[in-house]
C-alpha cells in the first residue's frame, strides 16, 4: 500500500484532466477540510480505543469489595515490619552522624512511642570519620532515615485504609543497645549496631559478568574480615573516639553496612512484587522499591571510598580483640584488585538473567526470583538478626515469630 501525506491529498487526476482541478486556493481549502475530517475520525478512534481499554479487565485481580486479598495484606505487613527494622538501624546512625535538624526526630516521635522529638545533636568525631567517605554523608544518612520512616508510615496507613491490621513492633523494642557515646538517644531498640557482622558479597555480586544468585551462583566478600566475628558500626562509648584509626574503621564498617541494609530492599521489593494480585499494591511495591534501589546505589558508591587500613595492617578492636582490614578499593588500586573489586563499577554489570544458555547477559537487579519469595525474604531477615546479634535476645525470638506469622500466609 502506498501512503501519502496530507499535503499530497489533491483532487483526482481525472478531475484535473477535465479542467475541474480547481484553483490553488480551492486545493488548500480541500486540504484543510480533509485534514479536519481525518483528524475527527482519528480522534474518535483514539477516544473509542481508550474507552475500550478502560473496560478491559486488568491482568491483576482487584478485590471486588475494595479490600486487600489475604496474600497482598500479608506481603504489605511483612514490608512494613522490614521497614521498621530498617528505620531502627538508620535512626541510630542518624542520631550520631546525620544532619541534625528536627525533620527526622519529629516524624520518629510521631511513630515510635517515647522517641525524642528533638534532634540528638550528633557526635562530631564520628561524623567527621564518616564524612571521609563522602562530604555529604550526613545529609544522605538523614534522608535515608526519613525515607524509611515514611515507607513504614505509608504502608501501615494503606493497610488501615483497606480494613487490614497494621503492624507494630513496639513491644519488641527492648534491647539496651544504644551507644553510650555523646549524641545517642538512650532509647530501647530493635537492633544492635555495636556488634555487626557485615556481608559484603553484594559488592562482587554486582560486578560479576557471569554470576547470578537466582541461578545458584555464590560470591566472595569484598571485605572478608567484616563477615568474621563482630565489629561496631557506631562508637559504643566516647572511649572509641580516642584512637583515630579505630574510629575510622568504625566509620568504614558503617559505610559498608549502609549498602548492606539497602541491598536487601533493592531485591525484596521486586521479588515480592511478582506475588501481589492488586495493581495498586503492585504500584506501591514498585514505587517504594525504586527508592530502595536508589539508596543502595548511593551507598554502594560511598563504600568504595572507605579509608584503607594504614600500612596494610589489620586494625584491632581494643575491647573485643577482633581485627578488621579494609583493602584499597579505589581506582588507583585497580590493577591490584581487579574488576570484581574495582570501586567505580557501581552500575550493575551485565550478567546472566533467567538462563545462562538461552539468553544474552543483561544489566539487572539481582536476585529478583519470585519462587519462595516470602520464604527467601524471611531467611534474609533471619540472617540480618544473626548479623545484628539479636538472636540471643528473647525479644528477638518473639520478633522473629511475629514476622514469621506476618509472612506465613504469603
Order of alpha helices (4+ residues) and beta strands (2+ residues): alpha-alpha-alpha-alpha-alpha-alpha-alpha-alpha-alpha-beta-beta-alpha-alpha-alpha
